[in-house]
Amino acid sequence: MPFTTYIVRCSDGTLYTGYSRDLQKRLAQHNAGLGAVYTRGRRPVCLVYAEAFPTQREAMQRECRLKKWSRAKKEALIAGRKPPQDPAP
């Protein structure tokens, strides 16, 4: 069974990024208040992006990269556009 890196949109419009081996079960957990602390007070959540990987390591690495992205970059990914470059520090 593949691992999935995903992005959900919370009821307040914020985005949450995670990974899971069973995406449907994880979404049900988020919406039941049993998922991440961040999503508990922001239910319901709606899946807006998912990407499958053959290993847990690859899914976790992708999650880590996505969590560092700006909101604009994540929104472009969700919309299917090429994400903009973040400005250099």
PyMOL commands that set and color helices and strands:
alter all, ss='L'
color gray80, all
select helices_A, chain A and resi 23-31+37-40+56-68+71-79
alter helices_A, ss='H'
color red, helices_A
select strands_A, chain A and resi 3-9+15-20+46-53
alter strands_A, ss='S'
color yellow, strands_A
deselect
rebuild
show_as cartoon
